[in-house]
């Protein structure tokens, strides 16, 4: 030793740490083997064998076997077992002589110290009869014989033990035997309350309630604890606890990214998989089936096509939530990354093997070659998570969770509902409009002959010396004063005023008393009656005209003389001339467009000019099916602006819109709840006035330009309406911040039906002749026929007979009222009927990604150094050679996942059962028998109790892979029920424990000291390890003790920490975006990687959270209220007692009561009980389980 | 009762009152048990206690000025006369299989400082500090996409969940001020890939970066909304008494002691953290120096000034995300001229101010400053006025912390396409920076699931040439 110190002064520090062990003669071979496998073999493999191995033997030395090291090379033996000082190897790695190895850099001090220790201990090198090739890819599987975990699982008899009476379960014999070998003893049993708290947390992740404590303490039966275990295993909370353990190893997350990824490209339905896992644990689904369903549930579907096993489909979510990084460039890379992730998860979660390490090179330590990796990869490349490569973000495969027949029925029903809704929503509106139009027309015909002369007469009398008051005059004419008032208003407006002036200047004024019979008025009345007749006649004799008239929703014309503007020429009101509907007006605080003239085919015509910020709106909901006509010209310099629409451009989920594209083309927006039936047209040449007709309905969307069909899309059969969009917007998007229109609009029409060709041609002809022909064949209505103008006005919202829509029903006949009400009721019920949603899940499907080289089923090529761009040899789909035998299935057709599932769960697979029972053990004792519970390879640790591990594995398989049976076997043992309370060290002053000097206590202390020396990490379980609660259990406990906990299970996750549901359901997102910042604070899962075992960090931000977070304000206040309510008396001490019972499952000591009473004593302070409760919630005891 | 507190706790407790240097010395003395930085994983240590590096460090702390989106190398620090001459000609290289045309830089380069290094007119202020700066023109990365590129730059791995750079550094070195987090990420806007970029992955939670998006509330839960300091102190004393009663019945358990200590640290953090993030005490001259007086530079200036305040107070790793104008503001597929000008404008004065101020305070000597994005931009045009993602050769720069100033390291070809000389992969950058911190990137390992993980995976070469 002295020499070493001289050579390696810096080693001293490290070696001191090793001395107790190094000098301990009780080290047995298994520890030496473990040390070699974990510290020495990898070191040789990594640093030495490259030059001194089977391929190269520099200086004649091979360091890949014991023989090689002993025999040595040109300079003699490399090692001298037992004598590190004389070993050449140590001199070389010490860089103290000429020979400095490895040449490219000195080993770490700890590595050198490990070598020293290894030689000192005899240079144990197991399995070395034939030499031990470490890195040759040809012989990689030869290491199988050396890896403990690949040896068959073997049953062994219960070991002998000296001390009798302690072992109550078979497993206790294994534990006790190992303890006795080291002259250690197990600890005393835990007290009842501690035990209850421990088992309740272990199996459900929640604290025991006072009632449960009472029940247990008062159960005299010898099976009292067993009863508790059975009760807890039957609780639905059991699955929430143990399901989470599984979710940790399969890198579960609720989503990848809530901000950057579109919903289709993210696995937002992952929660279904989570719920399935919980259910599987609660139902004690045999573990072999549990694994098989996750690998190949999609291939285990019933033969009957009318049936579906939704659970089995959902189970493959394990593979579907692959950890990938979205890429807009390289889909091959993305697919290869997913496959690597799937191999990693299956390898580590099920087999405890880091197979994914062999992606780029043969596994450095374990018997897995790159060929093994790509034989598995072929299976996953022949399966798919994405339907096909698309540019940008790629959607994920989703499948419905209902059989095809049910989906068909649902789809048929919803299609029927949609069609009926489309029909009705057009119809109910137009039917109501029709009713109202008829009412107005009747009113005009019946009341006009009386009312018009009356109004004219009243105006004429205004010139009298003593004009009559309006009320007197109206009464004298048997009219309501209000009617007269409305007439006066009406007559003074454009475009009626000229007609009135005409009347007044003619003979009305001169023929004083007989003005009502004045020829001019009679003439006008006759004209109006004739127009009314003509309109009726026209519609009844021409079915096209009638259907157009009946379905017309609106018509806006730029040549309308009744457009009103402000002083600046900005439009205040654009009358709707089409039907019985509202006018278009500017949006509050937004300027209207301007009326102006533009040259169209060398003729100046009126147009409405939009300058990029003007907008008008008409209150009216979107026709579910319909037609839209527009004559307009976009500003050639204004790219991508929206002309008209019922849609929210920011969301774009519903509605109809027209947008002029950057290149002067057209984009018709047609959306139904997220589905798009958009039609995009390239630019016409030149950019000039054009007539666009757009229809949407069961045949999809169709677009015509200047009468020619230029685009269609059959993706949707109707559009949906956004409840937030209640008006048509002209000159801009529905809402949102999309660009407003720049350009000129001549006319806009909408019909509540997809017009047929004949009707479309009719409308197009009319629009074309009005706007787009060099010489107008048909002059605009408003310019030359004041009577027709007046008639239109009488049917418009400005008419004196107009009534508000709310009051209209009263004006109709009883029959009409009932009919309209019935139609409306049906419409409303259809609108309220929620769309029958077909549940879907993210799953894996058989067959590689279509549109890539993986399409179908293929064996994979080895990717040289993992690079998909460098494919090498093709290897057949299959399983790692070192893990296969004669019984292993072979893959003939399909991806091979079915065979993979079978292979993983074969009884003779040495890993599957071992890995799972070890994991169950880990969650009961904090540490597995194999500490590296996802790595059973050479770099993993060896089991502390190898026979026990195998014993458990065999019992597990014998029980039909029952996880619950395994729990019972473990927790009903003495080792599980030990106390964690070890006697405090003598060095620490004793204040509250009694009899520190008693003989028994002294014996215990000495045993305890021995355990600290011999087994400092408590691998042998001479006492129960104390554990900190995991993130979930901390939050769930806070909810449980305060009484806030909402125990409802399952469903999509929630985002806010204050939602009082179990933490299992608190959203976890791989990027952390938008999620509550809670779990990561306490080492909770981040969903991005496999979690073998939770860390137990202790950092100040955790304390800040407990001390100051406002959510804890609520929790402590609720807890205080609960204590006040439930305490047996108002006595503060009774409350303190209850608080301890509720939070810590025990009674307080007198010292603790005193501290509590001091805290709440100050009556000046508010919330003192809530603050005291919080102190208890911050205490170590609350967060640690003994 | 305080006799129960173990030696380390006492050291930690008193550390708050000592200067960081004294504190480090104390711990170095005690470091017999932690001769290897990797020996920290036991729960018995307070995980952020300062640790001795592998070998003497040149830099004690890092400020990473991260420019998400990918600044263009040929428009900033890597002038290419050939590119200007051949403007509009087809590029000799295909970009992911596509032929595109070369695009001249719209900006002129000028020589600056004694070193005469060329900097484009985008960065007139930073150019005044060029003699402090080592420009690395030969950066290479593996992923042409933002998510993978950012993850590689910040975690050393483009797909899988791995600890971030800052997490590795705090894991390796702890931090000097226990009253502040050891690793702070400051990003006022959303950050692409979010928490994965500053997370701790499988390292203990203690090492994850603390994201500060709103400096007025730098850390969560820094103050009670219910009680004042005195009352909280009394409550903590009661908590301490209860915890001691609990501990007395149990054998020595370092986790219980460490958790008690964490409450004391939290209590002190309540005062220390708001003080560190409060800019009111800074002078008007300082505010001007960092550009706080102008709206276009105010946001990033504030970030830079906070970075200086934090490193001054012993924070180990500060990362600034430039997020003015979106979460990847440098991503100019179009609008290169306007976009890069806006971004440079927003950051130039603050960065120059930071370097000047660090220098004046003697901090630059052992503070390593790193500037750059996840990749560069193509020398070819995308549209008329844009450049695409470019991982094959791009520029980052370092200053301070033992790096040679006024130096160019590596080179790209005459078009600014491939790094052809002294290629520095992201792993090499990480290895070099860890080296400057006194950490051997091959020995800074963490055993997880039976494997020793490193920031540099199985790669990484230290670029000794750039070290003074």
Interface residues (C-beta under 8 A of the other chain):
Chain A: X13 X14 X16 X17 X105 X108 X109 X110 X251 X257 X259 X260 X323 X324 X325 X326 X327 X328 X329 X330 X337 X340 X341 X348 X354 X357 X932 X934 X935 X937 X939 X940 X941 X980 X981 X982 X983 X984 X985 X988 X989 X990 X991 X992 X993 X1008 X1026 X1028 X1069 X1070 X1071 X1072 X1073 X1077 X1080 X1081 X1082 X1083 X1086 X1088 X1089 X1090 X1091 X1092 X1095 X1096 X1097 X1098 X1099 X1100 X1101 X1102 X1103 X1104 X1105 X1107 X1108 X1109 X1110 X1113 X1149 X1151 X1152 X1155 X1158 X1159 X1165 X1167 X1171 X1174 X1175 X1176 X1178 X1179 X1180 X1181 X1183 X1184
Chain B: X1 X3 X4 X32 X33 X35 X36 X43 X46 X47 X48 X96 X143 X144 X145 X147 X148 X151 X158 X159 X160 X161 X162 X178 X181 X190 X192 X193 X194 X195 X196 X199 X200 X201 X202 X203 X204 X205 X206 X208 X210 X219 X220 X221 X222 X223 X224 X225 X226 X227 X231 X232 X234 X235 X238 X239 X241 X242 X243 X245 X246 X247 X248 X249 X250 X251 X252 X253 X255 X256 X258 X259 X260 X262 X263 X265 X266 X267 X269 X270 X440 X442 X443 X448 X449 X450 X451
